[in-house]
Structures are given as structure tokens and as C-alpha cells.
Amino acid sequence: MMYKMKIGIPALFAVIAFSTGCKYNKEELLYPGNPQPSACGTVSAKFSTDVLPLITSRCAIPGCHDATAQGGRVFQNYTQISDAKDRIHVRAVVEKSMPEGGALSAAEINILKCWIENGGLNN
């Protein structure tokens, strides 16, 4: 009986520690420099003035999503960008794996995130 208690109590503490250990981790503390999106109520994100210039300067560059489509898709107009908005959200906002030249700034991520969350309008 004592042998079971000697193993059981530390095992119980280990289970409790591992199951609750990550509960209060904050991503910004774990991954410093990883930009966090803001609430979209405070971010103006219009396609013509915000999204298109961002995509044109950071994504639709030679060798990527320009007219040659070496990046798999062309991002030159609203229809092309809107059709890919879910993939753009995953790659640029969530995974931060695009563009290949380096992650977008927090402000750029907020523009894409909020434009997409607000319906990806052609405004």
C-alpha cells in the first residue's frame, strides 16, 4: 500500500502540473516580436486604399504573386485577392509564413485581418 502511495502522489502532482501548466501562457511573452492583431473596431481596412496597396507592394511582386503567378496565384485585382482571402488569412495573418521576404508588420496584419473579418468588401 505504501509503495502505491509513493508512486501515486507524485504521479498525481505531475498530471496536475502538466495539464494546467500552459493555461496562462501569453503568446506575446512566449514569442516576443510576434505581432498581435488589434480589435477590428479600431482598424480601418478598405480594399482600394489599404488592402490592394499592401498586396501590391508585399505580395504581387516579381517572382511571387505578380502576373507570372510564380507564387501559385496572381494578386492584381479585387476578384483574385478576394477569391484567395481565406488562404491569405491563414498564411499571412495566422501562420505569418507569407510573404516569403518576412512577416508583415502588426499594422499590415491588422489591415488584412480586419478587411477579411469585415467580409472582404470591394470598397
Protein Blocks (a to p, Z undefined) as FASTA:
>chain_A
ZZmmmmmmmmmmmmmmmmmmmmmpcfklmmghiacdddfklpccdfklmmmmmmmmmmmg
ghiammnomnopacfbfklmmmmmmmmmmmmmmnopacfkbpcdfklmmmmmmmmmnoop
aZZ
